[in-house]
Amino acid sequence: MHPCTCPRCQSPNVTSNRLDPVHIDRTMQAAQAVQTLGIPRLSILAGLGAVVVRAVDALRKDSRCMDCGYVFDA
């Protein structure tokens, strides 16, 4: 729970909308593991997938209201 309220409905029931850092780390580890296989095209795709996951997380809004579903920056 965040210490903020929803700007739309004023509900204090707000949660983080970011991806879990554990999932991002696992994605990076999986990409590194695939790159050790030595298959060039697969290595490139795995690396791009990890970069895309980080980019999506960076573009996501910070918070989500659990009552009305509004997504906003805290």
Backbone as numpy.savetxt, mean C-alpha at the origin, in Angstrom:
# Nx Ny Nz CAx CAy CAz Cx Cy Cz
-6.61 2.74 14.77 -7.45 3.92 14.77 -6.56 5.17 14.77
-6.93 6.11 13.96 -6.25 7.40 13.92 -6.91 8.35 14.91
-6.16 9.32 15.39 -6.75 10.30 16.31 -7.51 11.41 15.58
-7.97 11.17 14.37 -8.69 12.20 13.62 -10.13 11.76 13.38
-10.90 12.66 12.82 -12.30 12.35 12.50 -12.51 12.52 11.01
-13.55 11.88 10.51 -13.89 11.96 9.10 -14.41 13.36 8.78
-13.88 13.99 7.72 -14.36 15.33 7.36 -15.78 15.33 6.80
-16.25 14.19 6.32 -17.59 14.12 5.74 -18.66 13.89 6.80
-18.47 12.85 7.64 -19.54 12.50 8.60 -19.13 12.75 10.05
-17.93 13.25 10.29 -17.41 13.57 11.63 -17.28 12.35 12.53
-17.21 11.17 11.96 -17.07 9.94 12.75 -15.61 9.77 13.19
-15.38 9.34 14.43 -14.01 9.07 14.88 -13.53 7.67 14.45
-14.38 6.92 13.78 -14.06 5.55 13.37 -13.27 5.58 12.05
-11.99 5.96 12.14 -11.12 6.14 10.97 -9.94 5.19 11.09
-9.57 4.56 9.99 -8.45 3.62 9.98 -7.46 4.00 8.88
-6.27 3.43 8.95 -5.24 3.69 7.95 -5.63 3.02 6.63
-5.36 3.70 5.54 -5.66 3.18 4.20 -4.40 2.73 3.49
-3.26 2.81 4.14 -1.99 2.45 3.53 -1.81 0.93 3.52
-0.95 0.48 2.61 -0.61 -0.94 2.59 0.27 -1.25 3.79
0.18 -2.46 4.28 0.98 -2.89 5.42 2.45 -2.96 4.99
3.37 -2.36 5.75 4.79 -2.41 5.37 5.33 -3.84 5.23
4.74 -4.77 5.96 5.17 -6.16 5.86 4.90 -6.69 4.45
3.76 -6.34 3.87 3.43 -6.79 2.53 4.37 -6.18 1.49
4.74 -4.93 1.68 5.67 -4.28 0.76 7.04 -4.96 0.85
7.49 -5.26 2.07 8.78 -5.93 2.24 8.77 -7.33 1.63
7.67 -8.05 1.79 7.57 -9.39 1.20 7.59 -9.33 -0.32
6.97 -8.30 -0.88 6.99 -8.13 -2.33 8.41 -7.89 -2.82
9.15 -7.06 -2.09 10.54 -6.78 -2.47 11.40 -8.04 -2.33
11.18 -8.82 -1.26 11.94 -10.05 -1.08 11.63 -11.07 -2.17
10.35 -11.15 -2.56 9.97 -12.07 -3.63 10.62 -11.66 -4.95
10.66 -10.35 -5.21 11.30 -9.87 -6.44 12.78 -10.21 -6.45
13.44 -10.05 -5.30 14.86 -10.38 -5.22 15.08 -11.88 -5.41
14.18 -12.69 -4.84 14.30 -14.14 -4.99 14.13 -14.57 -6.44
13.18 -13.93 -7.14 12.97 -14.26 -8.55 14.17 -13.83 -9.38
14.78 -12.70 -9.02 15.93 -12.22 -9.78 17.13 -13.13 -9.64
17.21 -13.90 -8.54 18.32 -14.83 -8.38 18.21 -16.04 -9.31
17.02 -16.25 -9.88 16.84 -17.35 -10.82 17.61 -17.11 -12.12
17.83 -15.84 -12.45 18.62 -15.51 -13.63 17.87 -15.47 -14.94
16.55 -15.48 -14.90 15.74 -15.39 -16.12 15.47 -13.90 -16.35
16.05 -13.31 -17.40 15.98 -11.86 -17.58 14.57 -11.27 -17.61
13.69 -11.82 -18.42 12.35 -11.25 -18.53 11.57 -11.38 -17.23
11.71 -12.51 -16.57 11.03 -12.72 -15.30 11.58 -11.79 -14.23
12.89 -11.56 -14.25 13.51 -10.64 -13.30 13.00 -9.22 -13.48
12.88 -8.81 -14.73 12.39 -7.46 -15.02 10.94 -7.31 -14.55
10.11 -8.31 -14.83 8.71 -8.25 -14.41 8.58 -8.23 -12.88
9.38 -9.02 -12.20 9.33 -9.05 -10.74 9.76 -7.71 -10.16
10.81 -7.13 -10.71 11.27 -5.82 -10.25 10.24 -4.74 -10.49
9.62 -4.77 -11.67 8.58 -3.78 -11.98 7.36 -3.96 -11.06
7.01 -5.20 -10.76 5.90 -5.45 -9.85 6.15 -4.87 -8.48
7.35 -5.01 -7.97 7.70 -4.45 -6.66 7.65 -2.93 -6.69
8.13 -2.34 -7.77 8.09 -0.87 -7.91 6.65 -0.38 -7.98
5.80 -1.10 -8.69 4.39 -0.72 -8.82 3.69 -0.78 -7.46
3.99 -1.79 -6.66 3.38 -1.89 -5.33 3.77 -0.69 -4.48
5.02 -0.29 -4.53 5.46 0.90 -3.77 4.80 2.17 -4.30
4.66 2.28 -5.61 4.04 3.46 -6.20 2.57 3.55 -5.84
1.87 2.44 -5.87 0.45 2.43 -5.51 0.28 2.85 -4.06
1.15 2.35 -3.19 1.06 2.73 -1.78 1.32 4.22 -1.60
2.26 4.78 -2.35 2.56 6.20 -2.24 1.40 7.07 -2.73
0.64 6.58 -3.70 -0.45 7.37 -4.25 -1.76 7.25 -3.47
-1.84 6.27 -2.59 -3.08 6.06 -1.84 -3.28 7.15 -0.80
-4.51 7.44 -0.50 -4.82 8.39 0.55 -4.49 7.77 1.90
-4.31 8.61 2.92 -3.85 8.14 4.22 -4.91 7.40 5.02
-6.14 7.87 4.99 -7.15 7.38 5.92 -8.46 7.03 5.23
-9.21 6.13 5.88 -10.52 5.73 5.39 -11.49 5.71 6.56
-12.66 6.31 6.36 -13.72 6.29 7.36 -14.40 4.92 7.31
-14.53 4.29 8.45 -15.15 2.97 8.49 -16.67 3.05 8.48
-17.22 4.24 8.70 -18.68 4.40 8.70 -19.24 4.73 7.33
-18.68 5.77 6.68 -19.23 6.20 5.39 -18.36 5.78 4.20
-17.12 5.31 4.45 -16.25 4.86 3.38 -15.45 5.95 2.71
-15.54 7.17 3.19 -14.81 8.30 2.60 -13.31 8.11 2.79
-12.52 8.35 1.74 -11.07 8.20 1.78 -10.47 9.60 1.69
-9.54 9.90 2.61 -9.00 11.26 2.69 -7.58 11.23 3.25
-6.86 12.34 3.07 -5.54 12.52 3.68 -5.73 13.08 5.07
-5.05 12.48 6.02 -5.18 12.93 7.42 -4.34 14.17 7.67
